[in-house]
Amino acid sequence: MFTTGLLFNIQANHIQMTYYIFIVLAIYGLVELIRNSKASTIKSYLLSGVFVIAAVLLAILGNIAHLYTMKDYAEETVRGKAILSISPTAQPVTKAGLDWSYASEFSNGYLDLMSMIIPGFVGGSSKEKTSTSSDLAEDFRRKSKKVSAPFFIPLYWGSLPFSSGPTYVGIISFILCCLLYTSKSYFPLFSLVLILTIVVSCKTEKPKPKKPVINNPNDLREWILNETLKDFDRNTFGYDLKFIRQRKTPLLLYDQEFKNMVLVSHEFQGRVLTSSADGLNGYSFGWMNYDLIASGELQDHMNAYGGEDRIWLGPEGGQYSLYFKPKSEFKYENWQVPQAFDTEGFEIISVSSEEVSLFKRLNLTNYANTPMDIVLSRQIKLESPAAFLYKYGVIFDDKVKAVGFSSLNVLRNQGTNEWNQQTGMPSIWILGMFKPSPTATVILPYKPGPENAMGKVVNDDYFGSIPPDRLIIDPNVIYFKADGRQRGKIGTNTYRAKPMAGYFDEERGVLTIVEYTLPETPAFYVNSQWKIQEKPFAGDAVNAYNDGPLENGTQMGPFFEIESSSPAAALKNGETLQHKHATYHFMGDDAALNDIAVKILGVSISEIRNAFK
């Protein structure tokens, strides 16, 4: 009987159950060894052992054909030899076979054990066949969900990833207990084996939160609605998602684990509002103007809604400005952000869990009175922080919480006028607004070299020169205070700029890297200074802005910004220009973040910490 039972068990190819059988046999064999030693019946024990081994061999021989075939193929599967692969976080890893978390994933939860005694204690199967005329099917129809025969629905709600149905062995166990109780020598053994088997079958790790099942946009909207009925702490992603959901229709990007999340709003000019590296309860990285959004009112000059990635067009000032009417003076009362990317929404082209595409048609006139018919498109998508780091020779540390996203922005000349140095050339301008703190520092790496050939290391003339206690120029990087207490702006030109910038917030343990498109050779960049310029196409490629009180005592923020720009768009009708701007946030201790800072920004965390001390 043992041979037959084991033969069918191996044939079923449920390896985990075979493991459990041999664990029980090992315990039973040990107990019998002790008992036979005391009774001086070792020969009888050894003879029984020979029969057991023979039975195991017969069961294996009965399955030798498919076991031998599986042995060959197993080497090429996830159970096989060491491979170089990408983990769920896109971290390059080398490993052999499956890890412990996979092996224990199908272990029972404590509630699942109750189904051994009470069938259906944690529901039915994960794919239960149900009548199309049932009350549940009718409820599906009322919610506009498809119901067709055969109608399968998940009725299991235990801690296993899925289940084909409850494991009910209560009555069998009871009968065996009654039979074995007549042999007092076997009852303690049976009880011990039963208890140990149950303990081994349980999870030893903290159960993971169940991931929502999202099959279509309606599922996502329903999940967002349900989740945002809960209360979240301020500065969490859940708080910001709830705040926006109560006023607008959010577009949510998310990974398979529902850890990396990015909040996009087509109604707020197609901007990325904020992101999280740890789900709804994770820190919300973007700065949002809660008061302005909640008021529903429109401001003069500019509506600073916030957001980690919003699109504007340059230049802001000068003879080709898009923010001043022709012949007007370059004064604040005349400055106005065009409504097309200040208050108007963008159209949605497509949406998926990890990507959203948007577009906007604009008709603008610049300071030189050149009409500009423009089409803007934005593709916002989740990015892998681990793959990004790998590009720079950094192996992702699992202790670090990280999230990444990018916007691919395309500017198209849809009109008949050619854009050139005589008519004016616009540029793509991406701005990210973040939360300031007394310990936040922006880092701009730059290319060293003589000023007569490459220009000034840093341009700080936007709102007046910045004092040395707020701006430090080191041999390879520029440090700029990002505390939201004093207004100032800096930038580096096309000869000096490198295709990355960042900030470190010591208080929150956040290191952020911004990577953007930078041509390999110097290019023309628009100049946004508020005056008629001698060199209107000698502007900056990357900027940082720190908000602070205005002369009248008011303040938009506080916040700070990291900005990148495309070269000036010298385009004829139908031609396009692309600019990509990617943001990666990393949260962890100094040791975990240091390698990232050194390899990408060229300075250590301790150097950043001590820059202004």
PEDA-V990487 format. One line per field, one symbol per residue. phi: phi as a letter, one per 20 degrees, with the letter a starting at -180 (. if undefined). psi: psi as a letter, one per 40 degrees, with the letter a starting at -180 (. if undefined). burial: # if it has 24 or more other ideal C-beta (glycine too) atoms within 12 Angstrom, else .. A space follows every 10 residues. Layout:
phi: ???
psi: ???
burial: ???
This chain:
phi: .fffffgfff ffmdgfffgf ffffffffff ffffffffel cfgfffffff ffffffffff ffdfffffff gffffddfee ffcebdfgem efcdbdmdef fffefeffef ffffffddfm fdneefbefc ffdfffffff ffemdfcbef ddcedecfef gabeqfedcg ffffffffff ffdffeffff ffffffffff fefdefffff efeddbgfff fffffffefe ecffmeffff ffffffccef dddbefelde ccddcffelm eefabbdbmf effefeeceg fffffmedef mbdefooebc dcddeecnfc gddcfgmefe cgfeebfggg cdceedeeeb bcfcbcdcbb eccccefeme fcecddccdd bfcegffffg fdndefeffe ebbbbbcddc dceeeeffeb feeocfbecd cddcefbfde cecdfbefqf ffddnffbdc efcnfefffc bcdegccddc fcdmdbfabc aceffefdfb babcdffdmd dddddbfcgf dgcecfddfe afdfcfccee ebcccdfafe fenebfeeac cdccceffee cegneccdbd cdccdccreg ffeffffffd enceffffge gdd
psi: dddddddddd defgdddddd dddddddddd ddddddddef fddddddddd dddddddddd deeddddddd dddddeaeea ihihihidee hhihihaiid dddedeiiid ddddeddhhe dfabieghhi heeidddddd ddefihhihi hhihehfaei diieiighed ddddddddde ddgddddddd dddddddddd eiheihhiih iihheidddd dddddddeei hiiieidddd dddddedihi hhiiadefdh ihhihddfff ihdiiiefad eihhdihigd dddddeihii dihgdaiehi hiiiidaaef ieehiheiig ideehhhhdd fddiiiihdi hadeihhiih hihihadefh ihhihhihhh iiihdddddd defhhhheeh hiiiiihhhh hhheaehiha eddihiihhh hhhihiieeh hhhhiihiii dedeaidhhf edfiihieee hhhideihhh hfefehhiii iiadddiifi iiihhddefh hhhhhihhid iiihhiheig ihidgeffai diihhhiiii deeihdbiii ihiiiiihgg iiheiihihh hihhhhhaid ddeddddddd eeiiddddde de.
burial: .....#..## .......#.# #..##.##.. ##........ ....#..... .#..##..#. ..#....... .......... ......#.## #......... ...#.####. ###.##...# ######.#.# .......... .......... ..####.### ..#..##... .......... ........## ..##..##.# ###....... .........# ..##..##.. .#..###### #####..#.# #####.#### ########## ########## ########## ..#....... .######### ########## ####.....# ....####.# ###.##.#.. #.######## .#.#####.# .######### #########. ##.####..# ########## #####.#.#. ..######## #######.## #######... ....###### .##..#...# ####..#### ####.##### ########## ######.### ########.. ..######## .....##### ########.. .....##### ########## #....##### ########.# .######### #####.###. ##.
